Amino acid sequence: MRAAVDAGARRGMAVVLLGAAGLIAAYWIAWLVHRSVVASEPGLAYTQFEDAFPLADGWLALCLVAGSFCLLTARRAALFWLLAGGGAGLYLFGMDVLYDLQHGVWGKGGNGVMELVINLLTLGLSLFVLRWAWTRRDAL
């Protein structure tokens, strides 16, 4: 099924993308300012693991912002940025979940639950963006 993309749908998806990019920025601000708010555990290995993510998360955020801009300005590059962002989100989901499962992160209190929520949001949003973009690829 191929769906049309009217201005309202473009704006709606652009808001979702910008909201997700804002959440990524908020996470990293919290990590840099008051790590205990978002850290699931205090260990060095976990900190080193998380410290390896800013570039990848930055790429994801760039894809989301660029996709939003292209949707709002009706540029053909929107499909590229949406697919790149969805793929980046799935990759980050895979990396994060594997570490979390190997180290029992989800069972480590409130921040572990927050990590699980972040994982589920990353998966859900990535799949949503990929499906939304792919079913509208001809119109984008």
BELNOR-V734444 format. One record per backbone hydrogen bond with DSSP energy under -0.5 kcal/mol. CO is the residue of the C=O (numbers start at 1). NH is the residue of the N-H. E is the energy in kcal/mol with one decimal. If there is no record, write none. Layout:
# BELNOR-V734444
CO&NH&E / CO&NH&E
This chain:
# BELNOR-V734444
1&3&-0.5 / 6&10&-2.3 / 7&11&-2.5 / 8&12&-2.6 / 9&13&-2.4 / 10&14&-2.4 / 11&15&-2.3 / 12&16&-1.9 / 13&17&-2.7 / 14&18&-2.5 / 15&19&-2.5 / 16&20&-2.3 / 17&21&-2.4 / 18&22&-2.3 / 19&23&-2.0 / 20&24&-2.0 / 21&25&-2.2 / 22&26&-2.6 / 23&27&-2.3 / 24&28&-2.0 / 25&29&-2.2 / 26&30&-2.5 / 27&31&-2.6 / 28&32&-2.1 / 29&33&-2.6 / 30&34&-2.4 / 34&37&-2.3 / 35&38&-1.4 / 35&39&-2.6 / 43&47&-2.2 / 44&48&-2.8 / 45&49&-2.3 / 46&50&-2.8 / 47&51&-2.5 / 48&52&-0.6 / 49&52&-1.2 / 50&53&-1.9 / 53&57&-3.1 / 54&58&-2.5 / 55&59&-2.2 / 56&60&-2.3 / 57&61&-2.8 / 58&62&-2.6 / 59&63&-2.5 / 60&64&-2.3 / 61&65&-2.6 / 62&66&-3.0 / 63&67&-2.6 / 64&68&-2.2 / 65&69&-2.7 / 66&70&-2.7 / 67&71&-2.2 / 68&72&-2.5 / 69&73&-1.9 / 70&75&-2.8 / 71&74&-1.0 / 75&78&-1.7 / 76&79&-1.1 / 77&81&-2.2 / 78&82&-2.7 / 79&83&-2.5 / 80&84&-2.9 / 81&85&-2.5 / 82&86&-2.6 / 83&87&-2.4 / 84&88&-2.4 / 85&89&-2.4 / 86&90&-2.0 / 87&91&-2.3 / 88&92&-2.6 / 89&93&-2.5 / 90&94&-2.4 / 91&95&-2.3 / 92&96&-2.7 / 93&97&-2.9 / 94&98&-2.0 / 95&99&-1.7 / 96&100&-2.7 / 97&101&-2.9 / 98&102&-2.4 / 99&103&-1.9 / 100&104&-0.5 / 100&105&-1.9 / 101&104&-0.7 / 104&107&-0.9 / 105&108&-1.9 / 107&109&-0.8 / 108&112&-0.8 / 109&113&-1.9 / 110&114&-2.3 / 111&115&-2.0 / 112&116&-2.0 / 113&117&-2.5 / 114&118&-2.6 / 115&119&-2.5 / 116&120&-2.6 / 117&121&-2.8 / 118&122&-2.5 / 119&123&-2.4 / 120&124&-2.9 / 121&125&-2.9 / 122&126&-2.1 / 123&127&-2.5 / 124&128&-2.4 / 125&129&-2.9 / 126&130&-2.4 / 127&131&-2.6 / 128&132&-2.9 / 129&133&-2.7 / 130&134&-2.6 / 131&135&-2.5 / 132&136&-0.6 / 133&136&-0.8 / 134&137&-1.1 / 135&3&-2.5 / 136&139&-0.7 / 136&140&-1.8
